[in-house]
Amino acid sequence: MASAPISPVTFSFADYQRNTIAVTLNFNNATLVLTSVTTTRTAACVYHNIYFGLGANGIPDTSSKAFGGVPAGTATASAALLASLGFSTVTDVLSGQITAGP
């Protein structure tokens, strides 16, 4: 049996020059309900988008569930942003693929 995740959970992706984009999911450890999301991107990173899941054609870049235009630096959003994509708990997010791209 897999253990429950511990907040926060971070996914980081590097481009070909090792510049990074990351998403950090903050959540309540008891209920697993998302509380906030933080994105971080180095200014030179060629990746500007974080994709959750796959599009109908099986390609992450066409997923309707994405953070598009992630700004350079650090930005924090409420859990409402993820809820608008259909994610209420961290397990909702972790049940699919998470990818970064241009």
C-alpha positions in Angstrom: 0.0 0.0 0.0 1.4 3.4 -1.0 1.8 6.0 1.7 -0.1 9.3 1.6 1.8 12.2 0.3 3.2 14.8 2.7 2.7 18.5 1.9 4.2 20.2 0.0 4.7 18.1 -3.2 6.9 19.8 -5.9 7.5 18.9 -9.5 10.4 20.5 -11.2 11.4 20.4 -14.9 14.6 21.6 -16.6 15.0 22.7 -20.2 17.9 22.0 -22.4 20.0 24.7 -20.7 19.0 23.5 -17.2 16.8 26.4 -16.5 13.8 25.3 -14.5 10.1 25.6 -14.1 8.3 24.1 -11.0 4.9 23.7 -9.4 4.5 23.2 -5.7 1.2 21.8 -4.4 0.4 22.7 -0.8 -2.4 20.8 0.9 -3.8 19.7 4.2 -2.0 16.5 5.3 -5.1 15.1 7.1 -7.7 15.7 4.3 -5.3 16.0 1.3 -7.4 19.0 0.2 -5.3 21.5 -1.8 -4.8 24.9 -0.1 -2.5 26.7 -2.6 -0.2 26.3 -5.6 3.1 28.0 -6.2 4.9 28.2 -9.5 8.6 29.1 -9.9 10.3 29.7 -13.3 13.8 31.0 -14.1 13.5 33.9 -16.6 15.6 32.1 -19.2 13.6 28.8 -19.1 12.0 28.0 -22.4 9.1 26.3 -20.7 6.2 28.6 -19.9 3.4 26.0 -19.3 2.7 23.2 -16.9 0.3 20.5 -18.2 -1.8 18.2 -16.2 -2.8 15.0 -18.0 -3.0 14.5 -21.7 -5.1 16.0 -24.5 -7.6 14.0 -26.5 -4.8 13.1 -28.9 -2.6 11.7 -26.2 -0.2 14.7 -26.2 0.4 16.8 -23.0 0.7 20.1 -24.9 -3.0 19.8 -25.9 -4.3 19.1 -22.4 -7.2 21.4 -21.4 -5.8 21.3 -17.8 -2.8 23.6 -17.8 -1.1 26.6 -16.2 -0.3 28.6 -19.3 2.1 31.5 -19.3 3.8 30.8 -16.0 5.7 34.1 -15.2 9.4 34.3 -14.3 10.0 34.3 -10.6 7.6 32.9 -8.0 3.8 33.2 -8.1 1.2 31.8 -5.7 -2.4 31.0 -6.6 -5.3 29.8 -4.5 -6.6 26.2 -4.6 -9.5 27.7 -6.6 -7.3 27.7 -9.7 -6.7 24.0 -9.5 -10.4 23.4 -8.6 -11.3 25.2 -11.9 -9.3 22.4 -13.6 -11.1 19.7 -11.7 -8.6 19.1 -8.9 -9.8 19.3 -5.3 -7.2 17.1 -3.6 -3.6 16.4 -4.1 -4.5 12.8 -5.1 -6.6 14.2 -7.9 -3.5 15.9 -9.3 -1.2 13.0 -8.7 -3.5 10.5 -10.5 -2.3 11.9 -13.9 0.8 13.0 -15.7 2.4 16.4 -15.0 4.6 17.8 -17.7 6.2 21.2 -18.6 6.6 22.6 -22.1 6.8 25.6 -24.3 
